[in-house]
Amino acid sequence: MAAAEQIKSLIKSFSDGDDSRFYATAMQIAAAEARKGRQEIAEELKKLIKDSKKSKFDVGSLKNLPVNAAQKELNDLLEFTRPNDKLKDMVLNDKLKKIIIRILDEQKQIEKLRQHNLFPRKKLLLTGPPGCGKTMTAKVLSNELGIPLFVIRLDGLISRYMGESIAKLRLVFDTMNEFRAVYLFDEFDSIGTTRNHGNDVGEIKRVLNSFLLQIEKDESNSLIIAATNMPENLDEALFRRFDDIINYPLPTEKQIYQFYKRELNEKLSDSGNILQNLSKKSIGLNFSDLKRVCEDFLKNILIYGEENSNLEFMTEIINSRKKPF
């Protein structure tokens, strides 16, 4: 049977709405049963946990959002997703991997930290070129923590009516406080551009001022992620509002090799030398480009056969991604 401390932890995490802590404790109980030789009970517990996560992540989870007059507006502002991405799916340099693991570890110990008046990293600014892992990081954090991902629809946030955009933004932050999830502001520079920029309309400046205020006072258990390809355009006041500013560079030759090896190793004969060659040729591509290169190669094998899917063909695909115009 579960230890008294584990039962107390389950009840407390359920009461606090701390899903990640609840599932972590439940998995500890399952592991303890397995160690005692009760494999059938352990497997049954694991299945219950898995099924519970799946049902909680259903689109029906949107019904758990605050039910009020603004419900429809919330649905227009927040795009619900249920990611399956895992940390092991990402090809990261050691520094980035260590940062993400630290964020996950702190989030999983949120209850312990708060008992000592400490708070986990939760406000993240992700920068770097397109296709280098910023959005995937939000998906990984969502999946690994067992909480939903909401992408804020910035086109629905900005209104031509004075004050309406600020009211919508406040609604998003109120939801963060009531419903724990990962909230992603993608292409954040569209609202975070420096207030000294002469071309900005007044409403955008008001939204930025409101965002600065809301993120400063936020004390929710949700994760707030802003992603941008153009950090140089952001207002300077934004940077100190985030717990971490994480840069995602283009993949190195070593990372490209690791990516190709994972995706293509079984499809290439003498893959070691070929992959080394392809990796050198692919320097300058992002992970999205590399994924498309691999998909084009695999489609070519299916349609035209392996004999027509050689190094020369791969080089053509790579060059087309580098110089599309």
N, C-alpha and C positions, 0 to 999 in steps of 0.2 A: 504493500500500500504506500501511497505518497506520504512523505514526511510532513509534519505539521507546518513547517516553515514554507514548504512548497504550496500547500493548500492555502495558507494565508496570503502568499504572493499571488496566487491565481485569483483569489477573491478581490484583492486590492487592485490588481491590474485591470480586472473586469470592471470594477467600480470606477476606476480612473479613465476607462476607455483606452488603455494602453495596450493595443493589440500585439505589438511586437514583443513586449514583456510577457504577455499572456501566453503566446505561442511558444516563446523560448522556454518558459517554465514547464509547459505541457510536454515539450520535446525532452526536457530533462527527466521528467517522470517516465516517459517512454523508454529512454536510455537506461534508467535505473531498473526498470522491469526486465529489459533485455539482459542486463548484467546478472540478474538473479535467475536467468534461464527461462523466464516466462515470455518466450518469443511470440506466442500467439497474442497475448495481451498487448505486447509492445507494438506489434504490427497493426493491431486493431486501433490503438491509440494514434499511431502515425497516420493511418487512413482517415480517422476522424478529424485530425488536425488539417490534413490536406484538403478534405472536402469542405471543412469550415472556412478555410482561406478562400477557396474557389467561390463558394456561395456568397461570402462577404464582399468579394471583389466583383460580383455580378453587377451589371448595369443598374440593377435595382438598388444598388447602394446609393444612388442619387436620391432615392426616397428618404434616406436618412439625413439629408441636408435639412437645415432649418425650414420648417413649413410656415411660410408667411406670404404676404402679398408679393414679395420679391422673388418667389420661387421661379417663375418663368424667366425673369431677368437673369437669375443665377444660371439657369440652363443655357441661356444665350451667351453667358460670359465664360463658363467653364466647360472645357471639353474633357470628358472622362475617358481614361484609358486604363487597361489592366495589363501592364507589361509582364513579360516572362523572362526578360534579360537578366543574366547573372553576372556577377563580378568576373568570374572565370571566362566569360565570353569576350571580355575586353582585352585588347592588346595594349598594355600601358607601360610606360617607363616606371622604374622603381619608385621615383619620387611621387608620381601621381597615384600609383597603387597604394602607397603608404598613407597618403592623405585621405583617400576614399575609405580605406579600412579604418582609419582613426575616426572618421565621421560616423561610420556604421557602429563602431564599438561604443562611442559616446551615446549615440541614439539608443542603443540596446540597453544602456545602463542609465537611462534618463531618470528613473526613480531614485537610484542611489545618489546621483549627482544632485538632484533637487533637495534631498534630505540634508545636504551640506551647503545649501544655498548656491550651488553651482549649476550651470546650464550647458547642455551639449551644443556643439556647433550645429547651426540650423539655418543660418542666412548665408547663402553662397552665391558668389559672383563668378561665373564661368566665362572665360575669354579665350579667343583663338580663332583660327581660320575655320570656315565651314567644313563639316564632315570629319571632324577630328575627335568626336566623342562627347561633346557637351550635352546634347539631348539624351544620348544613351546613358550618360551618368545619372540623369534624373530618373530614367527608367530602371536602372540597376538599383538605385537607392529605394525606389518604390517597391520593387519586387523583393529585395533582400530584407526590407523592414516589414513587409507584409501589410503595407498601407497603399491606398490608391494614388494615382497620379492625375492631377488636374492641370491641363494646359490653359492658361488664361488667354482668351481670344481678344487680342489687343484691338482688332478691328471693331469688336463689339463694345470695347471699353471707351473708346474716344467718341464723343458726341459733339455735334455742332452747337448744342444748346449750353449756355454758360452754367456751370455748376453740376450738370448731369454726369459728366465723366467722373468727377470727384465722388459723387454719391455712389456710383457703380464701384469705384475702387474701394471705398469704405465697406461696401457690401462683401467684396471679395475677402478683405481682411477680417471682417466679422465671421465669415464662414471658416477661415483658417482657425479661428479661436474655438469654434464649435465642432469642427469636423477635422480630425487629424488626417493629414495627407501630405503628399509632396505637391507643391504648387509651383509651376514653371512659367516664368515670364520669358518666352523665347523672343529673339530679336529685340532685346530690351532697349537698345539704343533708340528705338522709335518713340519711347516716352522718356528715356533717361538722358537725352542730349543736353549738353551744357546750356544753362540759362543765358549765357553770353552770346549764344548763336543768334545772329540778327534775323534769320529767316523763320524762326520758330513762331507759331501762332500762340496767342495768349492762353488758349485752353490747354495746350501741351505743357506750358510752364506751370499752370495751376495743378495739373495732374502730377508733374514731377514734385512740386512742393508738397502735395498731399502724400505722395509715395514716401518721401523722406520722413514725414511726420509719422505715417502709419508703421513703417518698418522699424523706426526708432522705438516706438512704444510697444511693439508686438512682443507678447510673452506667451504665445500659444505653443503647443507641442508639435505644430506642423513644421515642415521644412519649406523654406522659401528660396527658390533658385531663380536667378536672373542670368540669362545667357546672351552674349553679344559677340559679333565678329569685329566690332569696331570700338574697343574700349577707349581709344583716344578721343572719341566724341562724347564720352559720358561726362556728366557734371562732376566736378571734383568732390562735392559734398557727399556723393553716393558711396565712395570707396570706404569711408570709415564706418558705414552702416552695416557692412558685411563682416561675418566672422572669418571667412576665408575668401581670398581672391585666387582662383585657380586657373592657370594658363594651360591650354591644350595646344601644343605645337604640332606641326606636321609630323607624320611618322618618320622615324629614322630608318636607315637601310636594314638594321637588325629587326625592327618591329615589322617592317614590310615582309621580310623573310618569314617571320613567325606567322604572320597573317596568311601568306600564300601557302605555307606548309600545312596549316590547319585546314584551309579550304580546298587545296588541290593535290595534296601529297599522294593520295590514292589514285589519282587520275593521270599522273605523269610518270613515265619510266625514267630512270636515272634522275629522279626528281631533285636530288641534292644540288648537282651542278646547274641544272636548268633554273631552279628557284633562286640560286645565288645570282645568276645572270639577270633574271627578270627583276629581282629586287634592286639591282643597280640601275636598271633602266627606269624603274618606277619612282625613283626619288623625286619628290615634288608633288606627288599625288596624295590626296587625303584618303581616309579609310572608306568613305563613300565611293570614291573613284575605284579603289582597289576591289571593293565588293562587286562593282559593276563589271570590272575586268574579269573577275572570276566567273560571274554569271554568264557573260558573253562566251567565255571559253567553254563552259559546261554545256551551254546551249548548242555551240558549234559541234561538240562531240556527238550530242544526241542527233543532230540533224545531218551532219556530213561525215561522221565517223572520226576515229582517233587519228587516222593517217592524214587527214586534212586539218588537224588541230595541233600544230607544232609550234616551235619557238618563234618562227617567223610570224605566224598568225597572232600569237600573244603580243609580240612587239608592236604589230600594227594597232592592236586594241589599245595598248598602253600609250602609244604616240597620239592616237585620236583623242584620248582623255587629256593629254597634256596640251595639245594644240587643236581645240575644237573649231577654231575659226581661221 
